[in-house]
């Protein structure tokens, strides 16, 4: 068992590699277990490796709205790990509280990510097809 700490987009992740068999790894990210398929086969005792880029979605139910503080400079975060399947706004677009800004697929379910405050999209921080972890920055409102 190997333990690592990663900081991705300002968020800290505790990663434990429980075991690797061929191209399959049993890992834990912030206490949530995942079965991950590696690109290359690893030896039984892995040397330090980078955190998996794409982890399997969490089995927990999906919240409808991402949590973010109100006010200027608000960042809309991913409410759970998954894959971005659509981005429904453009930079410079005005959005209203509750408006769908993106869709995240997790556990073969589509989850709308909604703005939790009025604002203008100042940056889109992900692309369609990106795998994201819980808490990852998705869209910045100015």
C-alpha positions, 0 to 999 in steps of 0.5 A: 500500500502506497500513500500520496498527497496531491494538489490539483487545481488548489484542492488536496487529495489523499491517494492510496494505492491499495494494489496493482495487478497488471493494468488494474489498480485498486486506489482510494481517493479521499477515502473513496475506493476506485478500480482504475485501468492503467495505460501501462502495466505496472510492477507488483510494487509500484514506484511513486506514480501520478494520481489517476487522471480519470477515476470511476464515478462515486456511487453516491447520489448526485446533487442537482446544484454545485456548491459555490460562494455567492458574489463576484469571482464565484467558481462553480465546482463539480458536485461529484466525480464524473465526465463533462458531457456538455457545457451549456454556456459561453464566455461573456454570457449572463447566467441566472441563479438555477440556470444549467451551465453544464452536464456531468455524467456519473454512474451513467446518470446525467447531472445538471450543474447549475449556477447558484448565483447570477453572474457573467461567465468569465472563464470555462475551466473544463472541456467536453469529455474532461474527467473531473473529481469532486470539487473541481472548478468547472466555470468561473463567474465574474 
